[in-house]
């Protein structure tokens, strides 16, 4: 393998290693009292329901796009599309699950000190970005090596270019659906930190006419409502 590809692959592995360490550090933090954990569990249940619905829809679209890509371009381009979509989906799945779990830990840490809460928020927010960067570097590097060395295609071959562009398009598929659905992002733990610290950012006020709940909000609220209602109606000890 050329030296430049080795360096790029090592950078990707380094990003994944840090993301793994940050995930382990965030999940090891204190989750707070039993009531906090119960509410966090209901939120986590709603997030998982939303992810299942979203990824099912994306999988159907992905299969159709894969077939069209194979027919119009090549089988290598279709494989590149699948690689990009799978890696992007993996990054989004892990990132959202860590972000949801980081909320209650951030709130609990803020009850002790603001710096601890912000530390967990920044760490959990960096996980998704590092996963995206690390998996992208590894995916492109390994697939480029397979195409040009194992299969023997020329670097400037149109098939190689189409395959790598298809890989990038597949990686964008998850992002497009996430933006349309308003998926939970790594900013969620930061929001918990700001709320717990009782900050009052000077955001413009919204009116009833300008508030437009996203499809994600409706899906999540519908999924967690059965579990949330008995918790909220229970008298505070």
C-alpha positions as CSV (number, residue, x, y, z in Angstrom):
1,X,0.0,0.0,0.0
2,X,1.4,3.5,-0.9
3,X,2.7,5.6,2.0
4,X,0.0,8.2,1.6
5,X,-2.8,5.7,1.9
6,X,-1.2,4.2,5.0
7,X,-1.0,7.7,6.6
8,X,-4.7,8.4,5.7
9,X,-5.8,5.1,7.1
10,X,-3.9,5.7,10.3
11,X,-5.6,9.1,10.7
12,X,-8.9,7.4,10.3
13,X,-8.0,4.8,12.9
14,X,-6.8,7.5,15.3
15,X,-10.2,9.3,14.9
16,X,-12.1,6.1,15.6
17,X,-9.8,5.3,18.6
18,X,-10.6,8.7,20.2
19,X,-14.3,8.3,19.5
20,X,-14.2,5.0,21.2
21,X,-12.4,6.4,24.2
22,X,-14.8,9.4,24.4
23,X,-17.8,7.1,24.2
24,X,-16.5,4.9,27.0
25,X,-15.8,8.0,29.1
26,X,-19.3,9.5,28.6
27,X,-21.1,6.3,29.3
28,X,-19.1,5.8,32.5
29,X,-20.4,9.2,33.9
30,X,-23.0,9.3,36.7
31,X,-26.6,9.0,35.4
32,X,-28.2,10.8,38.3
33,X,-31.0,9.6,40.6
34,X,-33.7,6.9,39.8
35,X,-36.2,9.5,38.5
36,X,-33.7,11.0,36.1
37,X,-32.8,7.6,34.8
38,X,-36.5,6.7,34.3
39,X,-37.2,9.8,32.3
40,X,-33.9,9.3,30.3
41,X,-35.0,5.7,29.6
42,X,-38.3,6.9,28.1
43,X,-36.5,9.4,25.9
44,X,-34.1,6.7,24.8
45,X,-37.0,4.4,23.9
46,X,-38.5,7.2,21.7
47,X,-35.1,7.8,20.0
48,X,-34.7,4.1,19.2
49,X,-38.2,4.0,17.8
50,X,-37.4,6.9,15.6
51,X,-34.1,5.4,14.4
52,X,-35.8,2.2,13.5
53,X,-38.5,4.0,11.4
54,X,-35.9,6.2,9.7
55,X,-33.4,3.5,8.9
56,X,-36.2,1.2,7.5
57,X,-37.2,4.0,5.1
58,X,-33.6,4.7,4.2
59,X,-32.9,1.0,3.5
60,X,-35.8,0.8,1.0
61,X,-34.6,3.9,-0.8
62,X,-31.0,2.6,-0.6
63,X,-31.9,-0.7,-2.3
64,X,-33.6,1.2,-5.2
65,X,-30.7,3.6,-5.6
66,X,-28.2,0.7,-5.5
67,X,-30.0,-1.2,-8.3
68,X,-30.2,2.0,-10.4
69,X,-26.5,2.7,-9.9
70,X,-25.5,-0.8,-10.9
71,X,-27.6,-0.5,-14.1
72,X,-26.5,3.0,-15.1
73,X,-22.9,3.0,-14.0
74,X,-21.2,-0.3,-12.8
75,X,-21.3,-2.9,-10.1
76,X,-18.3,-1.2,-8.5
77,X,-20.1,2.0,-8.3
78,X,-23.1,0.2,-6.6
79,X,-20.7,-1.4,-4.1
80,X,-19.2,2.0,-3.4
81,X,-22.7,3.4,-2.7
82,X,-23.5,0.6,-0.3
83,X,-20.2,1.1,1.6
84,X,-20.8,4.8,2.0
85,X,-24.4,4.3,3.1
86,X,-23.5,1.6,5.6
87,X,-20.6,3.6,7.2
88,X,-22.7,6.8,7.4
89,X,-25.6,4.9,8.9
90,X,-23.3,3.3,11.5
91,X,-21.9,6.7,12.4
92,X,-25.3,8.2,12.8
93,X,-26.7,5.3,14.8
94,X,-23.8,5.3,17.3
95,X,-23.7,9.1,17.5
96,X,-27.4,9.5,18.2
97,X,-27.5,6.7,20.8
98,X,-24.5,8.3,22.6
99,X,-26.0,11.7,22.4
100,X,-29.3,10.5,23.9
101,X,-27.5,8.8,26.7
102,X,-25.3,11.8,27.4
103,X,-28.2,14.1,28.1
104,X,-29.0,12.7,31.6
105,X,-25.2,12.5,32.4
106,X,-24.7,16.1,31.3
107,X,-27.6,17.3,33.5
108,X,-26.3,15.3,36.5
109,X,-22.7,16.6,36.0
110,X,-24.1,20.2,35.8
111,X,-25.7,19.8,39.2
112,X,-22.1,19.4,40.5
113,X,-20.3,22.0,38.3
114,X,-20.8,23.7,35.0
115,X,-17.3,22.7,33.8
116,X,-18.1,18.9,34.3
117,X,-21.3,19.2,32.4
118,X,-19.7,21.1,29.5
119,X,-16.9,18.5,29.5
120,X,-19.4,15.7,28.9
121,X,-21.3,17.7,26.4
122,X,-18.3,18.6,24.3
123,X,-17.0,15.0,24.5
124,X,-20.3,13.5,23.4
125,X,-20.7,16.0,20.6
126,X,-17.3,15.2,19.2
127,X,-18.1,11.5,18.9
128,X,-20.3,11.8,15.8
129,X,-17.9,14.1,14.0
130,X,-14.9,11.8,14.7
131,X,-16.9,8.7,13.6
132,X,-17.9,10.4,10.4
133,X,-14.3,11.6,9.6
134,X,-12.7,8.3,10.7
135,X,-15.1,6.0,8.8
136,X,-14.9,8.2,5.7
137,X,-11.1,8.2,5.6
138,X,-11.0,4.4,6.1
139,X,-13.9,3.7,3.7
140,X,-12.4,5.8,0.8
141,X,-8.8,4.6,1.4
142,X,-9.6,0.9,1.6
143,X,-12.0,0.9,-1.4
144,X,-9.6,3.0,-3.5
145,X,-6.8,0.4,-2.6
146,X,-9.1,-2.5,-3.6
147,X,-10.0,-0.9,-6.9
148,X,-6.6,0.1,-7.9
149,X,-4.4,-2.7,-6.4
150,X,-6.5,-5.8,-6.0
151,X,-8.7,-5.3,-9.0
152,X,-6.0,-3.6,-11.0
153,X,-7.9,-0.6,-12.4
154,X,-6.0,2.5,-13.4
155,X,-6.1,5.4,-11.0
156,X,-7.6,7.7,-13.6
157,X,-10.1,5.1,-14.8
158,X,-13.7,6.3,-15.0
159,X,-14.9,3.3,-13.0
160,X,-12.7,4.3,-10.1
161,X,-14.0,7.9,-10.2
162,X,-17.6,6.8,-10.4
163,X,-17.1,4.3,-7.6
164,X,-15.6,6.9,-5.2
165,X,-18.3,9.5,-6.1
166,X,-21.0,6.9,-5.5
167,X,-19.4,6.1,-2.1
168,X,-19.7,9.8,-1.2
169,X,-23.3,9.9,-2.4
170,X,-24.2,6.9,-0.3
171,X,-22.7,8.6,2.7
172,X,-24.8,11.6,2.0
173,X,-28.0,9.6,2.0
174,X,-28.2,9.4,5.8
175,X,-27.4,13.1,6.2
176,X,-30.2,14.1,3.8
177,X,-32.8,12.0,5.6
178,X,-31.5,13.3,9.0
179,X,-31.9,16.9,7.9
180,X,-35.4,16.4,6.5
181,X,-36.5,14.6,9.6
182,X,-34.7,17.0,12.1
183,X,-32.9,14.1,13.8
184,X,-31.4,14.6,17.2
185,X,-27.8,15.9,16.9
186,X,-24.8,16.1,19.1
187,X,-26.0,19.5,20.2
188,X,-28.5,17.8,22.5
189,X,-26.1,17.2,25.4
190,X,-25.0,20.9,25.1
191,X,-28.7,21.9,25.4
192,X,-29.0,19.9,28.5
193,X,-25.9,21.6,30.0
194,X,-27.3,25.1,29.2
195,X,-30.7,24.2,30.6
196,X,-29.3,22.7,33.8
197,X,-27.1,25.7,34.3
198,X,-30.2,27.9,34.0
199,X,-28.6,30.0,31.2
200,X,-31.0,32.3,29.3
201,X,-29.6,32.7,25.8
202,X,-31.0,35.7,23.9
203,X,-32.8,33.7,21.2
204,X,-35.7,35.4,19.4
205,X,-39.1,34.5,20.7
206,X,-41.3,32.3,18.6
207,X,-45.0,32.5,18.1
208,X,-47.6,29.8,17.8
209,X,-47.7,30.5,14.0
210,X,-43.9,30.2,13.6
211,X,-43.5,27.0,15.6
212,X,-43.4,24.0,13.3
213,X,-42.8,20.6,15.0
214,X,-40.5,18.4,12.8
215,X,-41.5,14.9,11.8
216,X,-38.8,13.7,14.2
217,X,-40.5,15.5,17.1
218,X,-43.9,13.9,16.3
219,X,-42.4,10.5,15.9
220,X,-40.4,10.7,19.2
221,X,-43.3,12.2,21.2
222,X,-45.7,9.5,19.9
223,X,-43.3,6.7,20.8
224,X,-42.4,7.9,24.3
225,X,-45.9,9.2,25.3
226,X,-47.1,5.9,26.9
227,X,-43.9,5.7,29.0
228,X,-43.7,9.4,29.8
229,X,-47.3,9.9,31.0
230,X,-47.1,7.8,34.2
231,X,-43.8,9.3,35.1
232,X,-44.9,12.9,34.7
233,X,-48.2,12.3,36.6
234,X,-46.4,10.7,39.6
235,X,-46.3,13.1,42.6
236,X,-42.8,14.4,43.3
237,X,-41.4,12.9,46.6
